[in-house]
Amino acid sequence: MKYYIIAGEASGDLHAANLMKALKKTDPKAEFRFWGGDLMQAVGGTQVKHYRELAFMGFVEVIFNLRTILKNIAFCKEDIKDYEPNALIFIDYPGFNLRIAKWAKEEKIPTHFYISPQIWAWKENRITAIKRDIDKMYVILPFEKQFYEEKHNFPVHFVGHPLIDAISQYELGDEETFRKEHNLDSRPIIALLPGSRKQEISKMLEIMLSITDDFRDYQFVIAGAPSQDADFYSPYIKKKNVNLVMNRTYDVLTLATAALVTSGTATLETALFKVPEVVCYKGSTISYQIAKRIVKLDYISLVNLIMEREVVRELIQSDLNKKNLKRELKKILEKDHREAIFKEYYELEQKLGGTGASEKTARLIFEDLNK
């Protein structure tokens, strides 16, 4: 079978790569053409565009880059038509993917959506397009199945969360060698995960690094995103207890004692590595004010959303300041507070449905194509 896969950001690249590996096992003749990243490229197939060319965040940023986005959509349609895939697989990235899905449905190309758009948070009206244009939906959060089936009468498959697979299979290797390679000393590590896009990294690192002098018994390690070059981070590495480790986020989390994490998939990854965290978010004023009026959630982190209560502290917009960040980091370094978080993390993992998400999804896609 020929599979055309579209992933528009780093987390999508990870999940798509694992799905591709699973599809290869399920379908030994699988061929891939894709929009994605280095992890997908490592699995094999033909990369059309890297997600670095697609990553625009916030309402204002999207408007400024609208011409580029529309050109990419037009190019994508032509590329799919030339490839003639047996299945088109979308990995999240709804603004782009749902436009392609509408066209693909008209072209009678089977459409599969792995990792649902977060329409339960905002833009719930996208359900109309999803029901019309998506043949099969594979969801990874337990409450999504109820949302789709009970509220919107749209059957979906709950396959579990692919991060459990990715993390359960992960091994650091030799800790001493890793520390030496990255100029890390023996002090405990506080991981900084400032996001993957230039705009958010710039905003987040400035505030995250404002408290380093208050924690001299620790070393702060910035987990550099694969979508950026190391040179981009150079202006932020000005203090002795701050280091940069590029493209090794899971290694950093394996060793971390605590973490400051920008809202997104990384909040869940950090929890699954059993690292106490403070969730941070600060967007442009205009984008934040728009989002505040549209998003219908009590929390912004996946950890709290899944658990339906505050397990990790969230500092959002004006609450994200030096005073609050210092206070919350001190809390998660305290023994009693950490033990309470670990118990919550264990329950979180049980709710996510165990291992095998990629394999379940690959099997369901292949079975559907062979009906």
N, C-alpha and C positions, 0 to 999 in steps of 0.2 A: 504494500500500500504506500501511497505518496501522501505525506502529511505536511501541511503548511501551517506553521506556528508563529503567532505574534505575541511577543512579550516586550513591554515597553519600559521596564525599569529593573533594577538590580534584583529585587526579590522575585520578580517574574522570571528572570534568567535562571535563578537557582531552581525554582519549582519546575520550570519547563525542561531544564536539563535532566532532572530526576525522572520526569515523565518520559522523556525521550529514551532514557536508559531502560525504563520499564517497557516501553513500546517495542524496543529492539528485542527484548526477551519474549514478549507476547507475539510479535510479528517479525520473524527473522529477516523478512524482505523489506522492512520499513526503510523508506527514504525520506529525508527531511530537507525542507527549505524554510528559512525562518528569519524573523526580525528578533534580535535578542542580544546576548552578550558572550563573554569569554567562556562561561561554563557550558553554554549550549554548543559553542564552537568546538569545545574539547570533546563533546560526545560524537560530533560528526555531522555532515550535511553541508548545505550551502547557506552562508549568512548573507542576507540581502542588505540589512542595515543594522548598525549597532545601536543599542538603546540610548547611548550617549547623545545621539542625534535627535532623540525624541523626547527627552526629559524636560518638560516645562511645568512649573508648579505655580499654583495660585491663579486667581481670576485675572489679575492684571498681566502677569507674565504670559498667559495663554493668548490674551488679546494682542500683545505686542508681537507674538510669534505666529499669528494666525495664518499668514501667507505660507510660511514653511510647513505648517501642519496640513493645510489643504493640498499643497503639492505632494506631501508624503502620502496622503490618502489616495490621490489620483494615481500616483505611481504604484502603490500597493495593489490596487485593483487590477491594473494592467499586468503586474507581475504574477498575481494569482491566476489570472486568465491564461497566461502563457504556460504556467506550470501544470495546470489541470490536475489539482490534487484530488485524492479520494476523500479527504476530510480537511476542514479548516478548523484549527484549534486556537482559541483565544485564551490568553492568560491575563486575567484582570484587565487593567488599562482600558477602562470602559469608554472614555471619550472618543478614542480612536477606534477601538475594536467594534463598538456597536454600530458605527457608521459603515465599517466594512461588512459587518454581519447583514445589514439591511440589503446591501448590494448583492452579497453572496447568496442570500435566500432567493432573490430574484433570478440569480444565475443557476439555481438548483444545486448549489454546492453544500454538502452536509456541514452543519455548524455545531461545534462543541465548545462550551465555555467552561474552563477549569479555573476555579477560584473566582467566585461570584463578585461582581461589582458590589460595593457597599451601599446598595440602594436602601437598606434598612436604616442608614444614617442620614442620607440626603439624596435628593433626586429620585424619590420613590416612583415618580411618574415614568422612569425608565422601564418599569415592569411591562408596560405596553409594548415597547420595542423588543424586550427579551422574550415575551410570550409569542410575539409574531415572528422573530427572526432566529431564535436559538432552538435548535433541535433537542440538544441535551445539555443540562446544566449539572456540574459537579461541585458541590459546596464543601467547605472545609471547617466551618464553624457550626457547632451543634444547634444554635438557635436559628440558623439560616434555613434549615429544612422546614421548621415550623412556620417561619415567616413566609416562605414561598408557597407551601402547600396549604396551610390553613388560612392565611390571609388573602392569598392571591390565586389559589387553585391552580398552581403550576407545579407539576411533579418534578422533583430533583433527586439527585443521588448524594447522600452524605457519605463522604469517603474517608473522613478523618483529616487531620492536619499534616501536610507533608513536612513541616518543620521537625516533627517528631522523628521521622525517618532520617532526615539530614543530620540531625544532632546526635541521634543514637548511633549512627555509623561513624561519627567523627572521632578522631584520635589526634592528640597534640604531637606526640613523639617525645623527644627528650626535652624536659623543661630547661635544664641548665644550658643546653645548646641554643634553644630559642632565645633565652634571656641574653646570652652572649652575643648572638647575631644581631640583636636589636638594641644593644647598649642599655639593657635593663639591669638594675642591681637587684639585691635581695629583698628590698622593701615590698610590702603588699601593694597591689595594683588597683587603682581606681580607673576603670575604663571610661572613655569618653566616646560616645557614638553620636556624632553631630548631624547625621543624615548623609544623603548621597548627592544632593544637588548644590551647586555653588551658592545659591541664594540662602538656603537654609543653613549650610555649614558656616558661612560668614556670620550669620546672626547668632547661631547657637554657640560657637566656640568662644566668642568674645565673653559671653556671660559665664560659660562653664569654666573657663580658665581664670576668671576673676577671683576664685576662691582657693587657688593652689597654694598660696602662701600660708593659708590657715591650716593646711594638712601636710606639714613637712615630713611627717613620719611615713607618708605614702608617696608613690610615684604615679603621676597621671599619664595614661597612655591613650593617645588618640588613635582610634581604629580608622585608618584611611580607607575611603570608599574606592572600589574598583573603577568607578566612573570618573575618578579624578587622578591627576598626576601628583606626585609627591611635592613638586615645586609649589603647588597651590597652597599647601599647608605651611610652608616655610615661615611666613610672617607670624604665625601663631605659636611657633616653638621658640620662645624667648627665655624660658626659665629652666633651671637645672633639673627640676623634678617633673618636666614635661617631655615626653617622647612621642614619636610617630611610628606606627607599624602599619605598613600598607598591605591591603588585600589579605589580611590574616585576622579578620574580626573574630572568628570562632576560636582561634588560638588565644587571643586577648581575653575573651570571655571565659575560657577554660581556666585561666589563671587569676581572673579578677576577683577581688574581695567585694567590690561594689561597683555601680555604674551610674553614669548620668546619660540618659538616652533620649534622643529626639523621638517624638511620637511617630509611630509607624510600626512596620513588621518587626523592627529591632526590639521593641518592647517585649514582644512575645518570645523572641529568640533569647533575650537576656534572662527571662523567667525560666525558660526550659533548660538553660545552663545553670539554674539555681543561683543566680547572682542578684542580691537585693539591689533595687534600682530606684532612681527618681526620674520620672518622666517629664520631659521638658518640651515646651512648644512656644515659639514666638514667630508669627508671620508678619507680613507687611500690614500696616494699619488698615488699609482698604480691604485687602483680602480677608483679614480676620473679622472685620465688622460685617462683611457679607456672609461669611461662613457662620458666624454666630447667630444670624437670623435664619439660616437655612438648616443647619445641622440639628437633628432632633435627638441628641444623645446626652446621657448624664455623665459620660466619661469619654476621653479621647484615646486611651490606651486599650489595646486588645485584651490585655490581662484583666483589667477591671470590667470591660464589656462582657467577657466570657463568664467571669465569676459573678457578675451582677452586683458588685459591691467594691468598695475601695480597698484593694490589696496593696497597690503601689501608689505612692503620692504623685499627684499630677500638679505641675506648676505651669500655668498657661498665661501667655501674654504678659500683663503687668505684674502678675504674681511671680513670674520668673525674674527674680532679681538676686543680687549677691546675698542679701540677708537671709532670704527664704531658702535659697539653695544651700547655703552653709548649714543652716539649722537642720534641713531634711537629710543632708548627707551624714551629719553627725548621728542622727537617729538610726540610720540603717547600718552604721558601724557598731552599734551597741548590741551586745550578745542577746539579750532578751528579745529585742525587736527583730533581730535576724532570725531567731528560731521560730517566731510567729510567722514570718514571711515564708520560711521554708515549708511549713505545714500547708500554707495556702497554695504554694507552687505545686505541691504533690497533688492536691485536689484538682488544680487546674489541668494537670497532665491527664488525669483520669477522664475529665470532661471532654478532652479533645479526641478521644476515640482510639488511642493506640497507634501502632505502626501500620504501614502498608498502604498509605494513601495513593502513592504513585502507581503501585501495582494494581490496585482496585480500579483506578481511573483508566489505566491503559487497557485492562481487560474489558471494561465496559465499552470503551470506544471501539475496540477491535470487534467485539461481539456485535455491536450495533451496525458496523459497516459490513458484516458478514451475514446479516439477516436475509 
